[in-house]
C-alpha cells in the first residue's frame, strides 16, 4: 500500500558503506554486486523508500529488495550471497567418467 513505511529499515556500518562505494566505482565489478551496493547506499540515504521504488532505481525486483532489507535488518551486513545455496552437484567427484558404463 502506498504511504506505509517498510517494516525492515537496516542500519549500515561505515565499513559496509565504504565497500559499497568502492564496488560501485569499480569498472570490473560483477553486476549483482553493483546492484546490491547501490541498494545499500540508497537505503542508507533514503531508509523509508518502498521496495518497488528502490528496486526500480537499482534494477532489482521488489521482492529481492525486501529479502535483502530483511537480511540486513537482522544484522547480516554482507553484500555477498549466503553459502550453501544453489543446486548440488549431481556427479561423482571420483573422476571424469566414474559411474558411467564403458559402452558409451
C-alpha positions in Angstrom: 0.0 0.0 0.0 1.3 3.4 -0.8 2.1 5.6 2.2 3.2 2.8 4.5 6.8 2.6 5.6 8.8 -0.6 5.0 9.0 -2.9 8.0 12.7 -3.5 7.8 15.0 -0.5 8.0 18.6 -1.7 8.3 21.4 0.5 9.7 24.7 0.1 7.8 28.2 0.4 9.2 30.6 2.9 7.7 32.8 -0.1 6.7 30.0 -1.6 4.6 29.1 1.7 3.1 32.7 2.3 2.1 32.9 -1.2 0.5 29.7 -0.4 -1.4 31.1 2.9 -2.7 34.2 1.1 -3.8 32.2 -1.6 -5.6 30.0 0.9 -7.4 33.1 2.8 -8.6 34.9 -0.2 -10.0 34.6 -0.9 -13.7 35.1 -4.6 -13.4 32.8 -5.4 -10.5 30.1 -8.1 -11.0 26.7 -6.6 -11.9 24.9 -8.2 -9.0 27.5 -6.8 -6.6 27.0 -3.3 -8.0 23.2 -3.7 -7.7 23.4 -4.7 -4.0 25.9 -2.0 -3.3 23.7 0.6 -4.9 20.7 -0.7 -2.9 22.7 -0.4 0.3 23.7 3.2 -0.5 20.1 4.1 -1.5 18.6 2.6 1.7 21.2 4.4 3.8 20.3 7.7 2.1 16.6 7.1 2.0 15.6 4.5 4.6 11.8 4.8 4.0 11.7 4.3 0.3 9.4 1.5 -0.8 10.6 -1.9 -2.0 9.3 -1.4 -5.5 10.7 2.1 -5.9 14.1 1.0 -4.5 14.1 -2.0 -6.9 13.2 0.2 -9.9 16.1 2.5 -9.1 18.8 -0.2 -8.8 17.5 -2.8 -11.2 16.1 -5.4 -8.8 12.6 -6.6 -8.1 10.6 -5.5 -5.1 10.8 -9.0 -3.6 14.6 -9.0 -3.9 14.8 -5.6 -2.2 12.6 -6.9 0.6 14.7 -10.0 1.0 18.0 -8.0 1.2 16.4 -5.4 3.5 15.2 -8.2 5.9 18.6 -9.9 5.9 20.4 -6.6 6.6 17.9 -5.6 9.3 18.5 -8.9 11.0 22.2 -8.0 11.4 23.8 -9.9 8.5 25.6 -6.9 6.9 27.1 -8.6 3.9 26.9 -7.9 0.2 27.6 -11.5 -1.0 25.2 -14.4 -1.2 25.0 -16.8 1.7 26.9 -20.0 1.3 25.2 -23.3 0.9 22.5 -22.2 -1.5 22.0 -23.4 -5.0 21.8 -26.7 -6.8 24.0 -29.5 -5.5 26.4 -31.4 -7.8 24.8 -34.5 -9.4 28.1 -36.2 -10.4 30.7 -38.1 -8.5 33.9 -36.3 -7.8 35.9 -39.6 -8.1 36.8 -39.0 -11.8 35.6 -37.6 -15.1 33.8 -40.9 -16.1 33.2 -42.6 -12.7 30.0 -44.5 -12.6 29.4 -44.4 -16.4 29.2 -47.6 -18.5 32.0 -48.4 -20.9 29.7 -48.8 -23.8 29.1 -45.1 -24.2 
